[in-house]
Amino acid sequence: MPPHSDLPLLERYRDLLAHLDETFAISLGEGATSLIHARRLGAELGLDRLYLKFEGTNPTGSFKDRGMVLAVNRAVAGGAEAVICASTGNTSASAAAYAAAAGIPCFVVLPAGKVARGKLAQALAAGARLVAVEGNFDDALEAVRQIGETGDAAVVNSVNPDRLEGQQTGAFEIVDALGSAPDAVALPVGNAGNITAYWAGFSRYADAGKTDGRRPRMLGFQADGAAPIVHGAPVAAPETVATAIRIGNPASWAGAVAARDESGGLIESVSDEAILAMQSRIARTEGIFCEPASAAGVAGVARLASEGRLHRSEVVVCILTGHGLKDPDIVVPDAAALTVPPDASAIREAMRR
Ligand code: F0G
């Protein structure tokens, strides 16, 4: 029997995650996200068993909450009086929320002008102190790591091992839901923490005897303009519409390469056009609104399926890492409402257009 999903995430998997007698005071109800059988999209792509794990239903709307809950609980237990992170947006939204629940200040360092509006709103609403830097995420993370060394604040980026530990729970939940590991797991790659965590999670679950021992191929996708792992060299000026993964020198680079190679998987890149087209297609075929970065993994799967590199009967899980509402400006207003008088005939007329 899989662990009961009514329990807080860290209690549910405490046999794997917790230290002896460790208690977790803070929870916002993270995890237990849906694994949705994408019947219509799967049929279009030629995949009968395509699943979407929608991480947008986490408390702050992204997968970051899985690791943040563990990182902030441990930071507080260890006496931290503040937390700090660099972020393309989601980490800061999550850190701000958990720090608020812990009653400690949160400092976030962001690439100026490159963070989606919803994510900024979340961090501000939770009372985080925002500092924008004239640089990209990689520059921000470098500075935050230096500040972390002084001990002024606990760093809650994925360079903090508790973050990646907590993110392993995404893999545990997939195995619990399917009864076994899928054939392949696809996800976007930015700072490369999540692909590292998922692979560690599948391996750990297998090693702990919680599965039949099978592990999936890990399929990572970067954006064409921010694809350092694909090129095998850092990208000095990464650019992509998917600002969440606008990263040129990922901290968990080695972990991502290990996940790819040990699993027999791959890391490739997809274009911004393919990302935006897939974001809209997921919403229109499955009713799930994810953010652009999340669609990168599905865009990659679509290509692999069309090239015969994924087979119809394979169980493929795509991680939809964040909610579409975080980045409302990206949805072009081509379907914006017509404004008409408030009467039935005018509305009927507009419906025909
Ligand atoms: N998808 C979303 C929605 C993200 O926010 C991120 C990373 C990723 C995918 C990539 O995950 O970095 O583990 O490879 N966002 C970080 C942030 C960088 O600051 O919020 P990764």
Boltz pocket constraint, residues with backbone or C-beta under 6 A from the ligand:
constraints:
  - pocket:
      binder: B
      contacts: [[A, 62], [A, 64], [A, 86], [A, 87], [A, 88], [A, 89], [A, 90], [A, 91], [A, 92], [A, 158], [A, 188], [A, 189], [A, 190], [A, 191], [A, 192], [A, 193], [A, 194], [A, 195], [A, 244], [A, 245], [A, 291], [A, 293], [A, 294], [A, 321], [A, 322]]
      max_distance: 6.0
